[in-house]
Amino acid sequence: MGGAAPPGTVLVVDDDAAIRRSLERGLRLSGFEVRTAPDGLGALTAIADGPPDVLVLDVSMPGMSGIEVCARLRADGRDLPVLMLSALDETADRIAGLQAGGDDYLVKPFALQELVLRLRALLRRRPPVAQDRVLRVADLLIDPAARTARRGGRPVDLTRREFELLEVLARNAGLVLTRDQLLERVWGYDFDVRSDAVDTFVSYLRRKLETDGAPRLIQTVRGVGFVLREEP
């Protein structure tokens, strides 16, 4: 299949046994290797035994929630792609999952085909880009090789997805990128999905970049998209 990532290993974590069985069967038929865990502690144990290529993680589970699992992984420095599953389209749950370091989310019920497409997008290898040059926009410094960002000399603590979005904006500083372009370049989507994830992550970045009254760097171009530039 042109452009699709090779199958990878997926760890499905959900306290609903029927959902685990259904996803295990469907993802295997789609070419993935699949492991499952019934709860948060089981997920952490499975990942410690052998990290999968991507994690499908239910947000609401008894005991340790999916949000807590994701936060623990990020705190431990694990850069594993995580797709969160939410039983309801609850904005608070979605935001909490993304803030904990989740890369994407799906609301139950969902089509297996969409889950497969999103997992392939998370696994897709992007073309290599020069990683040795530090990017500078105003007082913002981004080191792609070290995956660090500093503004005015102050470290900016970013999740993996936040860093990827900021890096794409910085590599195209001064150029307006549409939401669809950002979805494709950062999330790897090449199919029609909701683009509110871009706005959500832009708001996260602004909150972290604009502490102590620092001027705005990510500008909104109404009706078009976003651009990283210093305003006069």
N, C-alpha and C positions, 0 to 999 in steps of 0.2 A: 504494500500500500504506500503510495508516494507520500512522503512527508511525515508518515506516522512513526512514532518511536517504537523501537523493538520492545516486545513484551518484557515486563519487569515483574518483580515480586511485590505483591500487595499484601499488607496486613490489615484485615478488616476487624474493627473493634466495635462491638455493639452488644448490649445486654439482651437483645431480643434474638433468641435462637433461630426463629424463622427467617429473620432478615439476614443473619449470618449465613444460613444455609443457602438462601436465595442468591445472595451476592457471591458467595463462593462458587456456586454452580455457574452463574452467568459470567463472572469474570474469567473462570477457567475456559469456558467456551470461547471467550474473546482472546484467549492466548496468554493470559497472565498466570503466573504461579501465585497461589493464594494461601495465606495462613490466616487464622482467626484467633481472636481472644474475646472472652465474654465480659471483661471489665477493665478498668484503668490499670490496676496492679498487674493483671495478666498481660496487658499491652506492654508495660515497662519491662516485664520479665522477658517477653518474646523479643523485644527490641535489643535487650542486653545480650540475649543468646545469639542473635544474628540479625542486624538491622535490615529491614526490607528496603525496597527502592522507593516506596511511597506508602503513606499511611492513610486509611479511611477511618475516621474517628467520630463516633457518635458524641454529640455535645452533652446530652443529658443521660447520665448513667448513675445508678446508686453507688455510694461509696465515693470513689475518686471520679470526678466528672471528666469529660473529654477536654474541657478547658484547662483543668488542673494538669492532665497528662501532657498537653501541648506546652503549657508553661514550664513544666518540669524538664521536658526535652530541650527547650530553648535555653533554660538556665544551665543545663549540663553541656551546652555547646553543640548539640546535635542539629545538623542542618537538613534533617529529613523532610521532604515535602509532605505537607499534611492537608488533606481535604476533610473538612468538618461536615458532619451530617446533623441537621436540625429537624426535629419533629414538626415544629411550627415555624412559620415565617416571622419569627420574633426578632425584631431589629436588635434588641438588647443582647440576645444570645449570639446573633451573628457578629455584632461588634466585639463582644467579649472574646469570641473565638478568634477573630482576626487580630485583636490586640494581644492575645496570648501567643501569637506567632503562627496561626493557621494561614495557609496560602490560598485557600479557596473554600467554598461552602456549597452545599446542595440542601434544598428543603425537601423533606419527605412529604408525599410520595414523589418519586422521580423516575424517569425512564432510564433503564440500564444503559442505553446507547449514549445518553448524555454523560453519565458517570464515566463510561469508557473514554469518551472524547476528552473529558476534563483530566482524567488520569494520564492519558497520552500527552496532553498539553503540558502537564507538570513534569513528565519524564523526557519530553523532547529535548534533544541536544541542540543548543543554538550554535550558529556559526561562531568560530573563535574570533575574538576581537582583541586588539592590543590592550594588554592588561598592565603595562609597565608605566604608563603616563598618569601622573596625578592630575586630576581635573580641578580647575579653579573657576568659580563664578562668584564675583565680588569677594566677600570674606569667607566663602564656603570652599573647603578643600575636600575632595573625594579621592581616596586611594583604592582603585578597583582591585589591585592585587591583594592588599591587606583587608579589603572590604571594611574600611573605616571611613568615617566622615567627621569633619570638624568645622565648626562655624565660629569665627572670631577667636580661634585657638581653643575653643571648648569642644570636647568630644560630644557627638550626637549619637545616642544609643538607638539603633534602628533594627527592626526585624529584618529577616532576609528579604521579604517582599518589598518592604519600604525601601531598603537599600537598592534593590533592582530598579524600582520605579525612579528613584532619585538619580541613579546612574544613567538611565536612558535619557531623562530630562537634561542632565548635565552634558552628555555627549552630543546633545542637540540644542545646546544653550542658544537662545535667541530665535529658535525655530518653533512655531506653534505645532504641537502634535495633537491630533484628534483623539477622542476617547477610543475609537476603534484601533487606531495605530498603537496606542499604549496597551490596549488589551492584547494585541497580537505580539508586540515586542516584549512585554513584561510577563504576561500570563501564557503566551503561546497559543491563544485562541485563534482559530481560523474559521469559526462558525459563529452563528448569530447567538449572542448571549446578552444578558443584562449588563449594562456598562456602569451601573452605580458603584461597582467595586472600585473603579478608578477614582470617583469622587470621594469615596470613603477613605482610601489610602492617601489621597492628596490632603484631606483634612488632618489625618494623622501626622503627615510630614510637616504641614504648616505648624501644628501645635508644638512639634519638637524643634523646628528651626526658628520659631519666632519667640523664644523665651526671652525674658528681660527686655521686651519691647523692640527686639531686632526687626528691621524692616522686612516686608514680604518679598520673597524671591520667586515663589511659584505663583505666576499670574494666571488668572482666568481670562480667556478670550471668549466672550459671550457668544454662544452659538457655534463655537468651533472646537475649543479644547483648552490645553494648558501650555504654558511656556515658562522656562526657567530663565529669568533675567532680572537684573537690578533696575528698579524704576527710578527715574530722575528725582 
